[in-house]
Amino acid sequence: MATIVKTPSGTWKAVIRKTGWPTASKTFRTKRDAEDWARRTEDDMVRGVYIQRAPGERMTVEAALKRYLREVTPTKRESTRVSEHKKAQPLLRHLGKYSLAALSADIVAQYRDMRLAGDPGENGKLIPRSNNTVRLELALLSHLFTVAIKEWGIGLPFNPVSQIRRPPPGAGRNRRLTPIETKRLLVAVDAYSNPMFSWIVRIALETGMRLSEIGGLRLSQVDLQKRVVRLDITKNSSPRTVPLTKAATAAFQAAIDNPIRPPETDLVFFGEPGRDGMRRPYLFDKAWTDAKKAAGLTDFRFHDLRHEAVSRLVEAGLSDQEVAAISGHRSMQMLKRYTHLRAEDLVGKLDKLGG
């Protein structure tokens, strides 16, 4: 049986001591509320479904997220660590003061709708967020609850994020380079003072490798005799071997023969030493912005080079399985999102079918 006592402050405290269960207690404003809670809690204990909710009521989303970023995020790849710290900021700003127990599905749904409709920027203007941005933020919040329940022993009845609709994935980009745009872009990157920039762009356009994959390449991963690059760390954690076109092979050969290559690094594309004396992958954000401007390219991102490369592989006649083996796509669904064939390039094939 529960013990109900009146505290010196005039509230009512219910204490439950039951064999096989930790002592549970909670304070209420009225005696009736204390009795109701005690009755429900004892019933849950009898049925074996009792959950200690106090930790979830005490821990805020802010505290939980900071613990997650401190304990869980460092176990992931560097690119993921950076992105999770960024995704955590709007969650902290809008949901940080809620306790884990108080964060209900309807509150999470309101957050979803608010982010999609527009979150005020620095100037107060509403900035709508893309479906994928909000999906990734919700995925981080959902995994936080999963870890809190399964690993931290936080007593929560369910994960509120699993109870709501997530925004559908955004439509895949279909930005392709025309032959003239390709020529202008290559002229612009070739004009840059550091030739590594040109080699990286050409390799991305020829192989479809991600920027993170190219930037982190080590000399031991490039086999020019067999004309392949072995990727050990990829976005989907599945190693793969990428065959090289003649143009990609020439770019890699030039990069490996770089006359200013320092002896202390085995990075194919290396930056200047940091404060700690370590060299990290070569960065070229400003060079890329300048090259796009010089080439007259609008609404074009570096990742679109991957789209272009994958689409060209399909147009060259490679099967979906062959293209996926090169690009690293784990499903045909994702491969189709990255593949955009030009209708004008298919006209010739249709003519052949017609005889």
TORDREN-600101 format. One line per 2 residues: number of its first residue (from 0); for each residue x, y, z of N, C-alpha, C. Coordinates in steps of 0.1 Angstrom, whole numbers, plus 5000, padded with zeros to 4 digits. Layout:
NUM	X:Y:Z:X:Y:Z:X:Y:Z | ... $
//
This chain:
0	5008:4988:5000:5000:5000:5000:5009:5012:5000 | 5004:5023:4994:5011:5035:4994:5009:5043:5007 $
2	5019:5051:5010:5018:5060:5022:5016:5074:5017 | 5005:5080:5022:5002:5094:5018:5004:5103:5030 $
4	5013:5113:5029:5016:5121:5040:5015:5136:5036 | 5011:5144:5045:5011:5159:5042:5024:5165:5046 $
6	5030:5173:5037:5043:5179:5040:5041:5192:5047 | 5052:5197:5053:5052:5210:5061:5047:5221:5052 $
8	5049:5220:5039:5045:5231:5030:5031:5231:5026 | 5024:5220:5030:5009:5219:5027:5006:5210:5015 $
10	5016:5205:5009:5014:5196:4997:5012:5181:5003 | 5009:5172:4993:5007:5158:4997:5017:5149:4990 $
12	5024:5141:4997:5035:5132:4991:5030:5118:4992 | 5031:5111:4981:5028:5097:4980:5041:5089:4979 $
14	5042:5079:4987:5054:5070:4987:5050:5056:4986 | 5055:5049:4976:5052:5035:4973:5064:5026:4975 $
16	5063:5017:4984:5074:5007:4987:5068:4993:4984 | 5073:4987:4973:5068:4974:4969:5079:4965:4966 $
18	5079:4953:4971:5089:4943:4969:5092:4941:4954 | 5105:4942:4951:5109:4940:4937:5109:4952:4929 $
20	5105:4963:4935:5105:4976:4927:5112:4987:4936 | 5119:4996:4929:5125:5007:4936:5114:5016:4943 $
22	5118:5022:4954:5108:5031:4960:5104:5043:4950 | 5091:5045:4950:5086:5056:4941:5079:5066:4949 $
24	5081:5078:4946:5074:5089:4954:5072:5101:4945 | 5061:5109:4948:5058:5121:4941:5050:5130:4949 $
26	5051:5142:4947:5044:5152:4955:5033:5159:4947 | 5022:5161:4953:5010:5167:4946:5004:5178:4955 $
28	4996:5186:4948:4990:5198:4955:4978:5193:4963 | 4971:5183:4959:4959:5178:4967:4961:5163:4970 $
30	4955:5159:4981:4955:5145:4986:4949:5136:4975 | 4939:5140:4969:4932:5132:4959:4941:5129:4947 $
32	4949:5139:4943:4958:5136:4932:4969:5126:4936 | 4973:5127:4948:4984:5118:4953:4978:5104:4954 $
34	4966:5102:4958:4960:5089:4959:4957:5083:4945 | 4953:5092:4936:4951:5087:4922:4964:5082:4916 $
36	4975:5090:4918:4988:5086:4912:4993:5073:4918 | 4991:5072:4932:4996:5060:4939:4988:5047:4934 $
38	4975:5049:4931:4967:5038:4927:4971:5033:4913 | 4973:5043:4904:4977:5040:4890:4991:5033:4890 $
40	5000:5039:4898:5014:5034:4898:5015:5020:4904 | 5007:5017:4915:5007:5003:4920:5001:4993:4910 $
42	4991:4998:4903:4985:4989:4893:4995:4986:4882 | 5003:4996:4877:5013:4994:4867:5024:4984:4872 $
44	5027:4985:4885:5037:4976:4891:5032:4961:4891 | 5019:4960:4894:5013:4947:4894:5013:4941:4880 $
46	5010:4949:4870:5010:4944:4857:5024:4944:4850 | 5034:4948:4857:5048:4948:4852:5051:4958:4842 $
48	5044:4969:4841:5046:4979:4831:5050:4992:4837 | 5054:4992:4849:5057:5005:4856:5070:5011:4850 $
50	5070:5024:4848:5082:5031:4843:5085:5042:4852 | 5097:5043:4857:5101:5055:4865:5102:5067:4856 $
52	5093:5076:4858:5092:5088:4849:5100:5100:4854 | 5104:5099:4867:5111:5111:4873:5123:5115:4865 $
54	5132:5106:4861:5144:5111:4853:5140:5118:4840 | 5129:5113:4833:5125:5120:4821:5118:5133:4824 $
56	5113:5135:4836:5106:5147:4840:5117:5157:4844 | 5128:5153:4849:5138:5162:4854:5148:5166:4842 $
58	5151:5157:4833:5160:5160:4822:5154:5168:4811 | 5159:5179:4808:5154:5187:4797:5160:5182:4783 $
60	5153:5186:4773:5158:5183:4759:5172:5189:4757 | 5174:5201:4763:5187:5207:4762:5198:5199:4768 $
62	5196:5195:4780:5205:5186:4788:5208:5173:4780 | 5197:5167:4775:5198:5154:4768:5206:5156:4755 $
64	5203:5167:4748:5210:5169:4735:5225:5171:4738 | 5228:5179:4748:5242:5182:4751:5250:5169:4755 $
66	5243:5161:4762:5249:5148:4766:5251:5139:4753 | 5241:5139:4745:5242:5132:4732:5254:5136:4724 $
68	5255:5150:4722:5266:5155:4714:5279:5152:4721 | 5279:5151:4734:5292:5148:4741:5296:5134:4741 $
70	5286:5125:4741:5289:5111:4743:5287:5102:4730 | 5276:5105:4723:5273:5097:4711:5279:5103:4698 $
72	5277:5116:4696:5282:5121:4683:5297:5119:4681 | 5306:5120:4691:5320:5117:4688:5323:5103:4683 $
74	5314:5094:4684:5317:5080:4679:5314:5079:4664 | 5309:5090:4658:5306:5090:4643:5316:5097:4635 $
76	5315:5096:4622:5325:5102:4613:5325:5117:4615 | 5337:5123:4611:5339:5137:4613:5328:5145:4606 $
78	5324:5142:4594:5314:5150:4587:5301:5149:4594 | 5298:5137:4600:5285:5135:4607:5285:5143:4620 $
80	5297:5144:4626:5298:5151:4639:5295:5166:4637 | 5301:5171:4626:5299:5186:4623:5284:5188:4620 $
82	5278:5180:4612:5264:5182:4608:5254:5180:4620 | 5257:5171:4629:5248:5169:4641:5249:5181:4650 $
84	5261:5187:4652:5261:5199:4660:5253:5211:4653 | 5253:5211:4640:5245:5221:4633:5230:5219:4634 $
86	5226:5206:4633:5212:5202:4634:5207:5204:4648 | 5215:5203:4658:5211:5204:4672:5207:5219:4675 $
88	5212:5229:4668:5210:5242:4672:5195:5246:4672 | 5187:5244:4661:5173:5248:4661:5165:5239:4671 $
90	5169:5227:4673:5162:5219:4684:5164:5224:4697 | 5177:5229:4700:5179:5235:4713:5172:5248:4715 $
92	5171:5256:4704:5165:5269:4705:5150:5268:4707 | 5143:5258:4700:5129:5258:4701:5123:5247:4711 $
94	5131:5237:4714:5126:5226:4722:5134:5224:4735 | 5145:5231:4736:5154:5228:4747:5149:5229:4761 $
96	5139:5238:4764:5134:5240:4777:5124:5229:4782 | 5118:5221:4772:5109:5211:4776:5117:5199:4783 $
98	5110:5193:4792:5116:5180:4797:5113:5169:4787 | 5121:5158:4788:5119:5147:4779:5105:5142:4780 $
100	5100:5141:4792:5086:5136:4795:5075:5145:4789 | 5078:5158:4789:5068:5167:4785:5067:5169:4769 $
102	5078:5165:4763:5078:5167:4748:5069:5156:4741 | 5057:5160:4739:5047:5152:4733:5048:5152:4718 $
104	5040:5143:4712:5040:5142:4697:5035:5154:4691 | 5025:5161:4697:5019:5173:4691:5029:5184:4691 $
106	5037:5185:4702:5047:5196:4702:5058:5194:4691 | 5062:5181:4689:5071:5178:4679:5065:5181:4665 $
108	5052:5178:4663:5046:5181:4651:5045:5196:4648 | 5043:5204:4659:5043:5219:4658:5057:5224:4654 $
110	5067:5218:4659:5081:5221:4655:5083:5219:4641 | 5079:5207:4636:5080:5203:4622:5073:5213:4613 $
112	5061:5217:4616:5053:5226:4608:5059:5240:4608 | 5064:5244:4620:5070:5257:4621:5083:5258:4613 $
114	5091:5248:4613:5104:5248:4605:5101:5248:4590 | 5091:5241:4586:5088:5240:4572:5082:5253:4567 $
116	5074:5260:4575:5067:5272:4571:5077:5284:4571 | 5087:5283:4580:5097:5294:4581:5101:5298:4595 $
118	5114:5297:4597:5120:5300:4610:5126:5314:4609 | 5124:5323:4618:5129:5337:4616:5145:5336:4616 $
120	5150:5343:4606:5165:5344:4605:5170:5356:4613 | 5183:5360:4610:5189:5370:4618:5182:5383:4617 $
122	5176:5386:4605:5170:5399:4602:5155:5398:4605 | 5150:5387:4611:5136:5385:4615:5127:5380:4603 $
124	5133:5378:4591:5125:5374:4580:5124:5358:4581 | 5112:5354:4578:5109:5339:4578:5117:5332:4567 $
126	5124:5322:4571:5132:5314:4561:5127:5299:4561 | 5119:5295:4552:5114:5281:4551:5125:5272:4550 $
128	5124:5260:4557:5134:5250:4556:5130:5239:4547 | 5139:5232:4540:5135:5222:4531:5130:5209:4539 $
130	5123:5201:4532:5118:5188:4538:5130:5180:4543 | 5141:5179:4535:5152:5171:4540:5159:5177:4552 $
132	5160:5190:4553:5166:5196:4565:5158:5192:4577 | 5144:5194:4577:5136:5191:4588:5136:5176:4591 $
134	5136:5167:4581:5137:5153:4583:5150:5149:4591 | 5161:5155:4587:5173:5152:4594:5173:5157:4608 $
136	5167:5168:4611:5166:5173:4625:5157:5164:4633 | 5146:5159:4627:5138:5150:4634:5144:5137:4637 $
138	5153:5133:4627:5160:5120:4628:5170:5121:4640 | 5176:5132:4642:5185:5134:4653:5178:5133:4666 $
140	5166:5141:4667:5158:5141:4679:5153:5127:4682 | 5149:5119:4672:5144:5106:4674:5154:5097:4680 $
142	5167:5098:4674:5177:5089:4679:5181:5093:4693 | 5180:5106:4697:5182:5110:4710:5173:5103:4720 $
144	5160:5102:4716:5151:5095:4725:5154:5080:4726 | 5157:5074:4715:5161:5060:4714:5172:5057:4724 $
146	5183:5065:4723:5194:5063:4732:5191:5066:4747 | 5182:5076:4749:5178:5079:4763:5171:5068:4769 $
148	5162:5062:4761:5154:5051:4766:5162:5038:4768 | 5169:5034:4758:5176:5021:4757:5189:5021:4765 $
150	5197:5032:4765:5210:5032:4771:5211:5040:4783 | 5204:5051:4785:5205:5060:4796:5195:5056:4807 $
152	5186:5047:4805:5176:5043:4815:5166:5053:4818 | 5164:5063:4809:5154:5073:4811:5140:5067:4809 $
154	5131:5068:4820:5118:5061:4819:5108:5070:4811 | 5107:5066:4798:5097:5072:4789:5089:5062:4783 $
156	5076:5064:4782:5067:5054:4776:5069:5052:4761 | 5073:5062:4754:5075:5060:4739:5083:5072:4734 $
158	5088:5070:4721:5095:5081:4714:5085:5090:4707 | 5083:5102:4711:5073:5111:4705:5075:5113:4690 $
160	5088:5113:4685:5090:5115:4671:5085:5104:4662 | 5084:5092:4668:5079:5081:4660:5064:5081:4659 $
162	5057:5091:4666:5043:5092:4665:5038:5102:4655 | 5047:5109:4648:5043:5119:4639:5047:5116:4624 $
164	5041:5123:4615:5045:5122:4601:5057:5130:4598 | 5066:5124:4591:5078:5132:4588:5077:5137:4574 $
166	5083:5148:4571:5081:5154:4557:5086:5144:4547 | 5080:5143:4535:5085:5134:4525:5098:5139:4519 $
168	5106:5130:4514:5119:5135:4509:5117:5144:4497 | 5125:5154:4496:5124:5164:4486:5127:5157:4472 $
170	5122:5164:4462:5125:5158:4448:5140:5159:4445 | 5145:5149:4439:5160:5150:4435:5162:5161:4426 $
172	5174:5167:4427:5178:5178:4418:5180:5173:4404 | 5177:5181:4394:5179:5177:4381:5188:5186:4373 $
174	5196:5193:4380:5205:5203:4373:5216:5196:4366 | 5216:5197:4353:5226:5191:4345:5235:5202:4338 $
176	5247:5198:4335:5256:5207:4327:5254:5205:4313 | 5253:5216:4305:5253:5215:4291:5267:5214:4286 $
178	5270:5209:4274:5284:5209:4269:5291:5222:4270 | 5284:5233:4267:5290:5246:4268:5293:5250:4282 $
180	5284:5247:4291:5287:5250:4305:5298:5242:4311 | 5299:5229:4306:5311:5221:4311:5324:5227:4306 $
182	5324:5231:4294:5336:5237:4289:5340:5250:4296 | 5330:5259:4299:5332:5271:4306:5337:5268:4320 $
184	5331:5258:4327:5335:5255:4340:5350:5250:4341 | 5353:5241:4332:5367:5236:4332:5377:5247:4329 $
186	5374:5256:4320:5383:5267:4317:5385:5276:4330 | 5374:5278:4337:5374:5286:4350:5383:5279:4360 $
188	5381:5266:4362:5389:5259:4373:5404:5258:4369 | 5406:5256:4356:5420:5255:4351:5427:5268:4353 $
190	5420:5280:4354:5426:5293:4355:5430:5296:4369 | 5426:5287:4379:5429:5290:4393:5443:5287:4396 $
192	5449:5294:4405:5463:5293:4408:5468:5280:4413 | 5459:5273:4421:5463:5260:4427:5457:5249:4418 $
194	5465:5241:4411:5460:5231:4402:5452:5220:4409 | 5454:5218:4422:5446:5208:4429:5431:5210:4427 $
196	5427:5223:4427:5413:5226:4425:5408:5220:4412 | 5415:5222:4401:5411:5217:4388:5411:5202:4388 $
198	5421:5196:4394:5421:5181:4394:5409:5175:4402 | 5405:5181:4413:5394:5177:4421:5381:5178:4413 $
200	5379:5189:4406:5366:5191:4399:5365:5181:4387 | 5377:5179:4380:5376:5169:4369:5374:5155:4374 $
202	5380:5151:4386:5378:5138:4391:5363:5136:4396 | 5357:5146:4402:5343:5146:4406:5334:5144:4394 $
204	5337:5151:4383:5329:5150:4371:5331:5137:4363 | 5342:5131:4365:5345:5118:4358:5341:5106:4366 $
206	5341:5106:4379:5339:5094:4387:5326:5094:4395 | 5320:5106:4398:5308:5107:4406:5311:5105:4421 $
208	5324:5106:4425:5327:5105:4439:5323:5118:4447 | 5319:5116:4459:5315:5127:4467:5328:5136:4471 $
210	5326:5148:4474:5337:5157:4478:5344:5151:4490 | 5337:5146:4500:5343:5141:4512:5352:5129:4509 $
212	5348:5121:4499:5355:5109:4495:5368:5113:4488 | 5367:5123:4479:5379:5128:4472:5389:5135:4481 $
214	5383:5144:4490:5392:5151:4498:5400:5143:4508 | 5394:5132:4513:5401:5124:4522:5410:5113:4517 $
216	5412:5112:4503:5420:5102:4497:5434:5102:4501 | 5440:5090:4504:5454:5088:4507:5461:5082:4494 $
218	5473:5084:4493:5481:5079:4481:5479:5064:4480 | 5478:5056:4491:5477:5042:4491:5464:5037:4485 $
220	5454:5046:4484:5441:5042:4479:5440:5043:4464 | 5450:5049:4458:5449:5052:4443:5459:5042:4436 $
222	5453:5034:4428:5461:5024:4420:5460:5028:4405 | 5470:5035:4400:5469:5040:4386:5472:5029:4376 $
224	5479:5019:4381:5482:5008:4372:5469:5000:4368 | 5461:4998:4378:5448:4991:4376:5437:5001:4373 $
226	5440:5014:4374:5431:5025:4372:5418:5024:4381 | 5421:5022:4394:5410:5022:4404:5414:5030:4416 $
228	5403:5034:4423:5405:5041:4436:5397:5033:4446 | 5403:5029:4457:5396:5021:4468:5391:5031:4479 $
230	5378:5031:4481:5373:5040:4491:5369:5031:4504 | 5376:5034:4515:5373:5027:4527:5362:5033:4535 $
232	5361:5046:4535:5351:5053:4543:5342:5060:4534 | 5329:5057:4534:5319:5063:4525:5308:5067:4533 $
234	5299:5075:4527:5287:5080:4534:5278:5069:4540 | 5276:5058:4532:5268:5047:4537:5276:5036:4544 $
236	5289:5039:4547:5297:5030:4554:5301:5017:4546 | 5298:5016:4533:5301:5004:4526:5313:5007:4517 $
238	5325:5001:4519:5336:5003:4510:5333:5000:4496 | 5340:5007:4487:5338:5003:4473:5350:5007:4465 $
240	5351:5001:4453:5362:5004:4444:5357:5011:4432 | 5363:5023:4429:5358:5031:4418:5367:5030:4406 $
242	5363:5026:4394:5371:5025:4382:5373:5040:4377 | 5385:5042:4370:5388:5055:4366:5388:5056:4351 $
244	5382:5067:4346:5383:5070:4331:5397:5074:4328 | 5400:5076:4315:5413:5081:4312:5416:5095:4317 $
246	5405:5103:4316:5406:5117:4321:5408:5117:4336 | 5401:5109:4344:5403:5108:4358:5417:5103:4362 $
248	5422:5093:4354:5435:5088:4357:5446:5098:4355 | 5444:5106:4344:5454:5117:4341:5454:5127:4353 $
250	5442:5131:4358:5441:5140:4369:5448:5135:4381 | 5445:5122:4384:5452:5116:4396:5467:5115:4394 $
252	5471:5112:4382:5486:5111:4380:5492:5125:4382 | 5486:5136:4377:5491:5149:4379:5491:5152:4394 $
254	5481:5148:4402:5480:5151:4416:5491:5144:4424 | 5493:5131:4420:5504:5124:4427:5518:5129:4424 $
256	5520:5134:4411:5533:5139:4407:5534:5154:4411 | 5525:5159:4419:5525:5173:4423:5539:5177:4428 $
258	5547:5186:4422:5560:5189:4426:5562:5196:4439 | 5551:5201:4445:5552:5208:4458:5546:5199:4469 $
260	5544:5186:4466:5539:5177:4476:5549:5176:4488 | 5544:5179:4500:5552:5178:4512:5554:5163:4516 $
262	5566:5160:4521:5569:5146:4524:5561:5141:4536 | 5556:5150:4545:5550:5146:4558:5536:5142:4557 $
264	5529:5143:4545:5515:5139:4543:5514:5129:4532 | 5504:5120:4534:5500:5111:4523:5487:5114:4517 $
266	5481:5126:4520:5469:5130:4514:5472:5133:4499 | 5462:5129:4491:5464:5132:4476:5462:5147:4474 $
268	5452:5153:4481:5449:5167:4480:5451:5173:4494 | 5461:5180:4497:5465:5185:4510:5464:5200:4511 $
270	5461:5204:4523:5460:5219:4526:5473:5223:4534 | 5472:5236:4538:5484:5241:4545:5483:5236:4560 $
272	5495:5235:4567:5495:5230:4580:5486:5239:4590 | 5479:5232:4599:5471:5239:4609:5480:5244:4620 $
274	5474:5249:4631:5481:5254:4642:5488:5242:4649 | 5483:5230:4648:5489:5219:4654:5500:5213:4645 $
276	5502:5219:4633:5512:5214:4624:5508:5203:4615 | 5495:5199:4617:5490:5188:4608:5483:5193:4595 $
278	5485:5186:4585:5479:5189:4572:5466:5182:4570 | 5456:5189:4566:5442:5183:4564:5438:5185:4550 $
280	5427:5179:4546:5423:5180:4531:5422:5194:4526 | 5426:5196:4514:5425:5208:4507:5411:5214:4506 $
282	5409:5226:4510:5396:5233:4509:5396:5244:4499 | 5385:5246:4492:5385:5255:4481:5371:5262:4479 $
284	5365:5265:4490:5351:5271:4490:5351:5284:4481 | 5360:5293:4484:5360:5306:4476:5364:5303:4462 $
286	5373:5294:4459:5377:5291:4445:5365:5286:4438 | 5357:5278:4444:5345:5272:4437:5335:5283:4434 $
288	5332:5292:4444:5323:5303:4442:5328:5312:4430 | 5340:5315:4430:5346:5323:4419:5345:5316:4406 $
290	5348:5303:4406:5347:5296:4393:5333:5295:4387 | 5323:5293:4396:5309:5293:4391:5306:5307:4385 $
292	5310:5317:4392:5307:5330:4387:5313:5333:4374 | 5326:5329:4373:5333:5331:4360:5327:5323:4349 $
294	5322:5311:4352:5316:5302:4342:5301:5306:4339 | 5296:5315:4347:5282:5319:4345:5272:5308:4349 $
296	5275:5300:4359:5267:5290:4363:5258:5294:4375 | 5245:5293:4373:5236:5296:4384:5229:5284:4390 $
298	5225:5284:4402:5219:5273:4409:5226:5260:4406 | 5240:5260:4408:5248:5248:4406:5257:5246:4418 $
300	5256:5234:4424:5264:5231:4435:5275:5221:4432 | 5285:5220:4440:5296:5210:4438:5290:5196:4437 $
302	5280:5193:4446:5274:5179:4446:5267:5176:4433 | 5263:5186:4425:5257:5184:4412:5266:5178:4402 $
304	5280:5179:4405:5289:5172:4396:5287:5157:4398 | 5283:5152:4409:5281:5138:4411:5268:5134:4403 $
306	5258:5142:4404:5246:5140:4396:5249:5138:4381 | 5258:5148:4377:5262:5148:4363:5269:5135:4359 $
308	5279:5132:4367:5287:5120:4364:5279:5107:4364 | 5269:5105:4374:5261:5093:4374:5252:5093:4362 $
310	5246:5104:4358:5237:5105:4346:5245:5101:4334 | 5258:5106:4333:5266:5103:4321:5269:5088:4320 $
312	5271:5082:4332:5274:5067:4332:5262:5059:4326 | 5250:5064:4330:5238:5057:4325:5236:5059:4310 $
314	5239:5072:4306:5238:5075:4292:5248:5068:4283 | 5259:5064:4290:5270:5057:4282:5266:5042:4280 $
316	5255:5038:4287:5250:5024:4284:5253:5014:4296 | 5258:5019:4307:5261:5010:4318:5247:5006:4325 $
318	5247:4994:4330:5234:4990:4337:5233:4997:4350 | 5221:4996:4356:5219:5002:4369:5228:4996:4379 $
320	5230:4983:4379:5239:4976:4388:5253:4981:4387 | 5258:4983:4374:5271:4987:4372:5273:5002:4377 $
322	5263:5010:4374:5264:5024:4379:5264:5025:4394 | 5255:5017:4401:5254:5016:4415:5268:5012:4421 $
324	5274:5002:4415:5287:4997:4420:5298:5008:4420 | 5297:5017:4410:5306:5028:4409:5303:5040:4418 $
326	5290:5043:4419:5285:5055:4426:5283:5052:4441 | 5281:5039:4444:5279:5035:4458:5265:5036:4463 $
328	5255:5038:4454:5241:5039:4458:5236:5025:4462 | 5230:5024:4474:5226:5011:4479:5212:5007:4474 $
330	5205:5016:4468:5191:5012:4463:5189:5018:4450 | 5181:5012:4442:5178:5017:4429:5170:5030:4430 $
332	5162:5031:4441:5154:5043:4444:5162:5055:4444 | 5173:5054:4453:5182:5066:4454:5190:5068:4441 $
334	5193:5058:4434:5201:5060:4421:5192:5067:4411 | 5179:5065:4411:5171:5072:4402:5169:5086:4406 $
336	5170:5089:4419:5170:5103:4423:5182:5111:4418 | 5193:5104:4416:5205:5111:4412:5208:5110:4397 $
338	5199:5103:4390:5201:5101:4376:5190:5109:4368 | 5195:5118:4359:5186:5126:4351:5191:5126:4337 $
340	5183:5119:4328:5187:5117:4314:5181:5128:4306 | 5190:5133:4297:5185:5144:4288:5176:5138:4277 $
342	5164:5143:4275:5155:5138:4265:5161:5138:4252 | 5168:5149:4249:5174:5150:4235:5185:5139:4233 $
344	5191:5134:4244:5201:5124:4242:5195:5110:4239 | 5182:5109:4243:5175:5096:4241:5168:5095:4227 $
346	5168:5106:4220:5162:5106:4206:5168:5096:4197 | 5182:5097:4197:5189:5088:4188:5187:5073:4191 $
348	5185:5070:4204:5182:5056:4208:5168:5052:4203 | 5159:5061:4204:5146:5058:4199:5145:5056:4184 $
350	5154:5064:4177:5154:5062:4163:5159:5048:4159 | 5169:5043:4167:5175:5030:4164:5164:5019:4167 $
352	5156:5021:4177:5145:5012:4180:5135:5011:4168 | 5133:5023:4162:5123:5024:4152:5128:5018:4138 $
354	5141:5016:4137:5146:5010:4125:5149:5020:4115 $
//
